């Protein structure tokens, strides 16, 4: 009976197992090829690019948000570092020191840069931007002439400053004599107007501002427009960067054009990004009102987006160059036209027209868009995870079947030549006990790493919150810049737990984290250079604590995993154990297929659980990121 059963059933089983093993082999081969391609892609050489921008300026702010939060620059082979500034003069100083490769700034800042010997080229227009003189709602000042004997707050060297002095001069007033123009950072001007005043703002009768403050103040009714003039915001690149990385400069201009398209497509979303990031109280209505000043606003396709400097823009730049000479920023009028090179922009437009471009992907969603991923509600299991489960089921079943096949044949031998059932049962029990021991050790290692990742997350949150609070003890503009950088830092850290299994995404987030940390430390160094007091020391200590937990989270999430050799031992031990059990089934003739299937599935599920715990960001078990989300929301308030 036994022999005839074997002859009838096992050839069919062999065919089934052969087909299953072939499918598994193809699955493993496909995973290997896919992984190899991704690895090769991630190892392509990337060019670092340092991008200077100004925090309180739109539409530049929205375009920067698109570049920061999508993979536009990453897929073009660029590693971006976004360096924020409160206004133009600090950005110009950084450009002169060689700290920037790209400068997004007003035409006036570019004039000031070139006047001081900066070796830079203007590549194109980023957007038009109005500048204006504004007074309190009930101010008796009705005309520019009424500013005689009054005090105006303006940020020196900016288009607001230029607007104020040119309008004063046109009205027959002598700037800085008939009108007292006082240098004030744009962030302080915002606070001045925000503090309120129906007829006067403290000691100031008027302010010189630019968008989006103009639209915001008008919509809120906190200021009244006295005069306005349209300026231009430019994309400038250092000559050194162009000489060394011409193709990368072209790619950056491609990304600018595509960021305009993304902004037009997802306007409210991008506006909200900038509102959340800047924390200046801007509204989407004010941002859209400011963006309408540029003809690219509302463009329906890439072909309609034009960054070329037209006659109006060049005229504005020439006015600024002459103003720089009159104000003493340079001894001669800056030859702005000689510094314009739009050949790279033409190459970028040609590439955009000729090529097929993927839709940009958001890699840094805002907290408003991040759905909370708990331990049971996320179904992002990837092929390697369910592949592990399927493979474990197949291997376990195959081991049992192989053991049973051999056991059945051994049972056909004379009693004095085959193993005793008692001995086989004892060996099977001992092997299963050892397997349970190995499983317990492996599960313990995975669970302990999960606990370490949780502790590192909480430590990271506490360190960032402490640094943010200590930043309130340092003076502006360091306080505002630091807190803006910390909000960016939290945005990056919030999603890092979901990309531990994606080497390319993790590389992008780690690069941006390192850049933000470097800029935060630069603020600490600048403060320490001014004064070595205990407050600045505490601020610096907070940043070092952040670095410590930053390293811990990456180490526990991506580096410290269960060693491959342990997995090999676990698989071999399971194969031997199941083979021994199958052998026992075969030699005793007491096989129970339902019990066997239950054992196989239970064992595979346990292995799947261990693997999932050891693979953060890849499977069903996610570390709850709510503490980091709560932190960002508290910082936003």
C-alpha positions in Angstrom: 0.0 0.0 0.0 2.7 2.4 0.9 4.8 1.6 -2.2 1.8 2.0 -4.6 0.9 5.3 -2.9 4.4 6.6 -3.4 4.4 5.7 -7.1 1.1 7.3 -7.6 1.5 10.7 -5.8 5.2 11.7 -5.6 5.8 12.3 -9.4 3.1 14.9 -9.4 4.5 16.5 -6.2 7.9 16.7 -7.9 6.5 18.6 -10.8 4.7 21.0 -8.5 7.7 21.6 -6.4 9.9 22.1 -9.5 7.4 24.8 -10.8 7.3 26.5 -7.4 11.1 26.5 -7.1 11.4 27.9 -10.6 9.0 30.7 -9.8 10.9 31.5 -6.6 14.1 31.6 -8.5 12.6 34.0 -11.1 11.3 36.2 -8.2 14.6 36.4 -6.5 16.3 37.2 -9.9 13.9 40.0 -10.6 14.4 41.5 -7.1 18.2 41.3 -7.6 18.1 43.0 -11.0 15.7 45.7 -9.7 18.0 46.3 -6.7 21.1 46.4 -8.9 19.5 49.0 -11.2 18.4 51.2 -8.2 21.9 50.9 -6.7 23.5 51.9 -9.9 21.2 54.9 -10.2 21.9 56.0 -6.6 25.6 55.9 -7.2 25.5 58.4 -10.2 27.7 61.4 -9.5 25.7 64.3 -8.1 26.8 67.9 -8.1 26.3 69.8 -4.8 24.7 73.2 -5.4 24.2 75.9 -2.7 21.1 78.1 -3.3 20.7 81.4 -1.5 17.1 82.7 -1.1 15.3 85.2 1.0 12.7 84.1 3.6 10.2 86.9 3.4 9.8 87.2 -0.4 7.2 85.7 -2.8 6.8 84.3 -5.4 10.4 83.2 -4.9 9.2 81.5 -1.6 6.8 79.2 -3.4 9.2 78.2 -6.1 11.8 77.4 -3.5 9.3 75.3 -1.7 8.7 73.3 -4.9 12.5 72.7 -5.3 12.9 71.8 -1.6 9.9 69.4 -1.4 10.0 67.6 -4.7 12.7 65.5 -6.5 13.1 68.0 -9.3 16.7 68.8 -8.5 17.6 65.3 -7.3 16.6 63.5 -10.5 18.6 66.1 -12.5 21.8 65.1 -10.6 22.0 67.9 -8.1 22.4 67.8 -4.4 20.8 71.1 -3.2 21.5 73.0 -0.1 19.0 75.9 0.5 20.5 78.8 2.4 17.9 81.3 3.8 18.6 85.0 4.4 16.4 87.7 5.9 17.2 90.2 3.1 19.5 91.0 0.2 22.6 92.4 1.9 23.5 89.2 3.9 22.9 87.2 0.8 25.2 89.4 -1.2 27.9 89.1 1.5 27.7 85.3 1.4 28.0 85.4 -2.4 31.1 87.5 -2.2 32.6 85.1 0.2 32.0 82.2 -2.2 29.4 80.5 0.1 26.8 80.3 -2.7 26.6 78.9 -6.2 23.1 80.2 -7.0 21.5 83.4 -5.8 17.7 84.0 -6.0 17.5 87.7 -5.3 16.2 91.1 -6.5 17.9 92.9 -9.3 19.1 95.5 -6.8 21.0 92.8 -4.8 22.6 91.6 -8.0 23.7 95.2 -8.8 25.2 95.5 -5.4 27.0 92.2 -5.8 28.5 93.1 -9.2 29.4 96.6 -7.9 31.6 95.0 -5.2 33.5 92.8 -7.7 31.3 89.6 -7.6 32.0 87.3 -10.6 28.4 86.3 -11.3 26.1 86.0 -14.3 22.4 86.8 -14.5 20.8 83.7 -16.2 17.2 84.9 -16.3 14.1 86.3 -14.5 12.6 84.4 -11.6 9.6 86.7 -11.3 8.5 90.3 -11.2 7.9 91.7 -7.8 6.4 95.1 -6.7 8.0 97.3 -4.0 6.0 100.0 -2.2 5.9 102.7 0.3 3.1 102.1 2.8 1.7 104.2 5.7 -0.7 103.4 8.6 -4.4 103.3 7.5 -5.4 106.6 9.2 -2.1 108.4 8.5 -2.4 112.1 7.5 0.2 111.4 4.8 -1.6 111.4 1.4 1.3 112.0 -0.9 5.1 111.5 -1.2 5.6 115.2 -0.5 4.0 114.7 2.9 6.9 112.6 3.9 9.0 115.7 4.5 10.3 115.6 8.1 9.0 112.1 8.5 10.8 108.8 9.3 10.7 105.8 6.9 11.8 102.3 7.8 13.4 100.4 5.0 16.0 97.6 4.5 19.0 99.3 3.0 20.3 98.0 -0.3 16.9 96.4 -1.3 14.3 97.3 -3.9 12.2 98.7 -1.1 15.1 101.1 -0.2 15.5 102.1 -3.8 11.8 102.6 -4.2 11.7 104.9 -1.2 14.6 107.1 -2.2 13.6 107.4 -5.9 10.1 108.4 -5.0 11.3 110.9 -2.5 13.7 112.4 -5.0 10.9 112.5 -7.7 8.7 114.4 -5.3 11.3 117.1 -4.9 12.6 115.8 -1.5 16.2 115.2 -0.6 16.5 111.6 0.7 18.2 111.3 4.1 17.8 115.1 4.6 14.2 116.0 4.1 13.2 112.4 4.9 14.8 110.3 7.5 15.3 106.8 6.1 16.3 104.3 8.8 17.8 100.9 8.1 15.6 98.1 9.5 15.6 94.4 8.6 12.5 93.3 6.7 11.6 90.9 9.5 11.6 93.7 12.0 9.5 95.9 9.6 6.9 93.1 9.5 6.8 93.1 13.3 6.5 96.9 13.4 3.4 96.9 11.2 2.0 93.8 12.9 2.2 95.6 16.2 -0.4 98.0 14.9 -0.9 101.7 14.7 -3.7 103.6 12.9 -1.8 106.8 12.4 1.8 106.0 13.2 4.0 102.9 13.9 5.9 103.9 17.0 8.6 106.3 15.8 8.0 105.5 12.1 5.6 107.2 9.7 6.0 104.9 6.8 7.7 101.6 5.7 9.3 100.5 2.4 8.3 96.9 1.7 7.8 94.4 -1.1 5.6 91.4 -1.8 4.0 89.5 -0.2 3.9 92.1 2.6 2.2 94.6 0.4 -0.7 92.4 -0.4 -0.9 91.0 3.2 -0.9 94.5 4.8 -3.5 95.7 2.2 -5.8 92.7 2.7 -5.6 93.0 6.5 -6.1 96.7 6.5 -3.0 97.3 8.6 -1.4 99.6 6.0 -2.3 101.8 3.1 -0.4 102.0 -0.2 1.3 105.3 -0.9 3.3 104.4 -4.0 4.5 101.3 -5.8 6.9 100.2 -8.5 7.5 96.9 -10.1 10.9 95.3 -9.6 12.4 92.1 -10.8 13.7 89.0 -9.1 16.6 87.2 -10.8 18.3 83.8 -11.1 22.1 84.4 -10.8 24.9 81.8 -10.9 28.5 82.2 -10.0 30.9 82.2 -12.9 33.0 79.6 -11.1 30.1 77.2 -10.9 29.2 77.7 -14.5 32.8 77.0 -15.6 33.0 73.8 -13.6 29.4 72.6 -14.0 27.8 74.1 -17.1 25.4 71.2 -17.5 24.3 71.4 -13.9 23.6 75.1 -14.3 21.4 74.3 -17.3 19.6 71.6 -15.3 19.0 74.0 -12.5 17.3 76.4 -14.9 15.2 73.5 -16.2 14.1 72.8 -12.6 13.1 76.5 -12.2 10.8 76.3 -15.2 9.3 73.0 -14.0 8.8 74.5 -10.5 6.7 77.3 -12.1 4.6 74.6 -13.8 4.2 72.7 -10.5 3.2 75.9 -8.7 0.6 76.7 -11.3 -0.8 73.2 -11.1 -0.9 72.9 -7.3 -1.1 76.6 -6.3 -2.9 76.3 -3.0 -0.8 73.4 -1.9 2.4 75.2 -2.6 1.2 78.4 -1.0 0.4 76.4 2.1 3.9 74.9 2.1 5.3 78.4 2.1 2.9 79.7 4.7 3.8 76.8 7.0 7.5 77.1 6.4 7.9 80.9 6.7 5.6 81.4 9.8 5.2 85.1 8.8 1.4 85.1 8.8 1.1 85.2 5.0 -2.2 84.1 3.5 -2.8 82.3 0.2 -4.8 85.3 -1.0 -1.9 87.6 -0.5 0.5 85.1 -2.1 -1.7 84.7 -5.2 -2.1 88.5 -5.5 1.6 88.9 -5.5 2.3 86.1 -7.9 -0.1 87.6 -10.5 2.5 90.3 -11.2 4.4 87.8 -13.3 3.2 86.7 -16.7 4.1 83.1 -15.8 1.3 83.0 -13.3 -1.4 80.8 -14.7 0.7 79.3 -17.5 -0.9 76.1 -18.7 2.3 74.3 -19.9 6.1 74.3 -19.8 6.1 76.0 -23.3 4.2 79.0 -21.9 6.7 79.6 -19.1 9.3 82.2 -20.0 12.2 83.3 -17.8 13.9 85.6 -20.3 14.7 89.2 -19.3 12.5 91.4 -21.4 12.9 95.1 -22.1 10.9 96.0 -19.0 13.2 93.9 -16.8 16.4 95.2 -18.3 15.1 98.8 -17.9 14.5 98.1 -14.2 18.0 96.7 -13.8 19.5 99.8 -15.4 17.6 102.0 -13.0 19.0 100.0 -10.2 22.5 100.2 -11.5 22.3 104.0 -11.7 20.8 104.1 -8.2 23.7 102.0 -6.8 26.1 104.6 -8.1 24.2 107.5 -6.7 23.9 105.9 -3.3 27.6 105.2 -3.1 27.4 101.4 -3.5 29.9 101.8 -6.4 32.0 104.5 -7.9 30.8 103.7 -11.4 27.5 102.6 -12.9 27.4 98.8 -12.9 27.4 97.4 -16.5 24.5 95.1 -15.7 23.8 94.2 -19.4 27.3 92.8 -19.7 26.6 90.4 -16.8 23.5 89.0 -18.5 24.0 85.6 -20.1 20.8 83.9 -21.2 22.5 81.2 -23.4 22.1 78.6 -20.6 18.4 79.5 -20.3 18.0 78.9 -24.1 19.7 75.5 -23.7 17.4 74.6 -20.8 14.3 75.6 -22.8 15.6 73.5 -25.7 16.1 70.5 -23.4 12.6 70.9 -21.9 11.0 71.1 -25.3 12.9 68.1 -26.7 12.8 65.8 -23.7 10.1 63.8 -22.0 9.9 64.8 -18.3 8.4 62.8 -15.5 5.9 64.5 -13.2 7.8 65.7 -10.1 7.3 63.7 -7.0 6.8 65.2 -3.5 9.5 63.8 -1.3 9.0 66.1 1.7 5.2 66.4 2.3 4.0 68.8 4.9 2.6 67.8 8.2 -0.8 68.6 6.9 -0.4 65.9 4.3 1.3 63.3 6.3 -1.1 60.6 7.4 -0.3 59.0 10.7 1.2 55.6 10.2 0.7 53.4 13.3 1.7 49.8 13.8 -1.4 48.3 12.3 -2.8 50.7 9.8 -0.2 50.9 7.0 -0.1 48.4 4.2 3.1 49.3 2.4 4.6 45.8 2.3 7.1 45.6 -0.6 7.9 42.6 -2.7 10.9 41.5 -0.5 8.6 41.3 2.6 5.9 39.2 1.2 8.5 37.4 -0.9 10.2 36.4 2.4 6.9 35.0 3.7 6.2 33.0 0.5 9.8 31.8 0.3 9.7 30.7 4.0 6.4 28.7 3.4 7.9 27.0 0.4 11.2 26.2 2.0 9.5 24.8 5.2 7.0 22.7 3.2 9.8 21.4 1.0 11.9 20.5 4.0 9.0 18.6 5.6 8.2 16.8 2.3 11.8 15.9 1.8 12.1 14.5 5.3 8.8 12.6 4.9 9.9 11.2 1.5 13.1 9.9 3.1 11.2 8.6 6.2 8.7 6.7 4.0 11.5 4.9 2.3 13.4 4.2 5.5 10.1 2.7 6.9 10.2 0.1 4.1 13.5 -1.3 5.3 13.6 -4.3 7.7 13.1 -3.3 11.3 16.8 -4.0 12.2 18.0 -1.6 9.5 15.8 1.4 10.1 15.7 4.0 12.9 13.6 3.5 15.9 10.6 5.8 16.2 11.6 6.7 19.8 15.0 7.9 18.7 13.6 9.9 15.8 11.1 11.5 18.1 13.8 12.5 20.7 16.0 14.0 18.0 13.0 15.9 16.5 12.1 17.3 19.8 15.7 18.5 20.5 16.1 20.1 17.1 12.7 21.9 17.5 13.8 23.2 20.9 17.0 24.6 19.4 15.0 26.2 16.6 12.8 27.9 19.2 15.9 29.1 21.0 17.3 30.6 17.8 13.9 32.2 17.0 13.7 33.8 20.5 17.2 35.2 20.2 16.5 36.7 16.7 13.1 38.1 17.9 14.8 39.7 20.9 17.4 41.4 18.8 14.7 42.8 16.4 12.5 44.0 19.3 15.4 45.6 21.1 16.3 47.6 18.0 12.6 48.7 17.7 12.8 50.0 21.2 16.1 51.8 20.4 14.5 53.5 17.4 11.6 54.6 19.6 13.9 56.1 22.2 16.0 57.8 19.6 12.9 59.4 18.1 11.8 60.8 21.5 15.3 62.0 22.1 15.4 63.7 18.7 12.1 65.5 19.4 13.3 66.7 22.8 16.6 67.9 21.5 14.9 69.9 18.6 12.3 71.4 20.9 15.0 72.5 23.4 17.1 74.1 20.7 14.0 75.9 19.3 13.2 77.3 22.7 16.8 78.4 23.3 16.8 80.1 19.9 14.4 82.5 21.4 17.1 83.8 23.6 19.4 84.9 20.8 18.9 88.2 18.8 17.4 88.6 15.4 18.0 87.8 12.6 19.7 84.7 14.1 16.5 83.8 16.0 14.2 84.0 13.0 16.7 82.2 10.7 17.4 79.5 13.2 13.8 78.8 13.8 13.1 78.6 10.1 15.9 76.2 9.7 14.6 74.1 12.6 11.2 73.9 11.0 12.8 72.7 7.8 14.8 70.2 9.9 11.7 68.8 11.5 10.0 68.4 8.1 13.0 66.3 7.0 13.2 64.2 10.2 9.5 63.5 10.3 9.5 61.2 7.3 12.9 59.6 7.7 11.5 56.6 9.5 9.7 55.6 6.3 12.7 55.5 4.0 15.2 53.5 5.9 14.7 50.7 3.4 15.1 53.0 0.4 18.8 53.9 0.0 18.3 56.7 -2.5 15.5 58.4 -0.6 17.5 58.0 2.6 20.6 59.6 0.9 18.5 62.6 -0.2 17.1 63.2 3.3 20.4 62.7 5.0 22.1 65.1 2.6 19.5 67.7 3.4 19.7 67.1 7.1 23.4 67.5 7.0 23.1 70.8 5.1 20.5 72.1 7.6 22.7 71.1 10.5 25.7 72.8 9.0 23.7 76.1 8.6 22.4 75.8 12.2 26.0 75.4 13.4 27.1 78.4 11.3 24.5 80.5 13.2 26.0 79.3 16.5 29.6 80.1 15.3 28.5 83.6 14.2 26.9 84.2 17.6 30.0 82.9 19.5 32.2 85.1 17.4 30.3 88.1 18.7 30.1 87.2 22.3 30.9 84.1 24.4 28.1 84.0 27.0 26.2 81.1 28.6 23.1 81.6 26.5 25.0 81.1 23.2 26.8 78.1 24.8 23.4 76.5 25.6 22.2 77.2 22.1 25.3 75.4 20.7 24.8 72.5 23.1 21.3 72.0 21.8 22.6 71.7 18.2 25.1 69.1 19.2 22.4 67.1 21.0 20.4 67.2 17.7 23.4 65.8 15.8 23.8 63.0 18.4 20.2 61.8 18.0 20.3 62.4 14.3 23.1 59.8 14.1 21.4 57.4 16.5 18.2 57.4 14.4 20.0 56.6 11.2 22.2 54.0 12.9 19.4 52.1 14.6 17.1 52.5 11.6 19.3 51.7 8.6 22.7 50.4 9.8 22.2 48.2 12.8 20.2 45.3 11.5 20.2 41.6 12.2 23.3 40.2 10.5 22.9 38.2 7.3 24.7 35.3 8.9 22.1 35.1 11.7 19.3 34.9 9.0 21.3 32.1 7.3 21.6 30.2 10.5 17.9 30.7 11.2 16.9 29.4 7.7 19.3 26.4 8.0 18.0 25.6 11.5 14.4 25.7 10.3 15.2 23.5 7.3 16.9 20.9 9.5 14.1 21.0 12.1 11.3 20.7 9.5 13.2 17.9 7.7 13.5 16.0 11.0 9.8 16.5 11.6 9.0 15.3 8.1 11.2 12.3 8.6 9.4 11.5 11.8 6.0 11.7 9.9 7.4 9.4 7.2 8.9 6.7 9.4 5.9 6.5 11.7 3.3 6.8 8.9 1.3 9.3 11.1 1.1 12.4 8.8 -1.5 15.1 9.4 -1.6 17.6 6.6 -3.7 20.2 8.4 -1.4 20.1 11.4 1.6 20.3 9.1 0.2 23.3 7.2 -0.6 25.1 10.5 2.9 24.6 11.7 4.4 25.8 8.4 2.2 29.0 8.3 2.8 29.8 12.0 6.5 29.5 11.6 6.5 31.6 8.4 4.4 34.3 10.2 6.9 34.4 13.1 9.8 34.8 10.7 7.8 37.5 8.9 7.2 39.3 12.2 10.9 39.3 13.0 11.9 40.4 9.5 9.3 43.2 9.6 10.5 44.4 13.0 14.0 44.5 11.6 13.0 46.4 8.4 11.8 49.8 9.5 9.9 51.7 6.8 9.4 48.7 4.6 6.5 46.6 6.0 3.5 46.7 8.2 5.2 47.7 11.5 5.8 51.5 11.7 7.2 53.5 14.5 4.6 56.0 15.4 5.8 59.5 14.3 3.2 61.4 16.2 5.7 63.0 18.6 7.6 64.6 15.7 4.3 65.7 14.1 3.1 67.2 17.4 6.5 69.0 17.6 6.1 70.6 14.2 2.6 71.7 15.0 3.7 73.3 18.2 6.6 75.1 16.4 4.1 76.3 13.9 2.1 78.0 16.7 
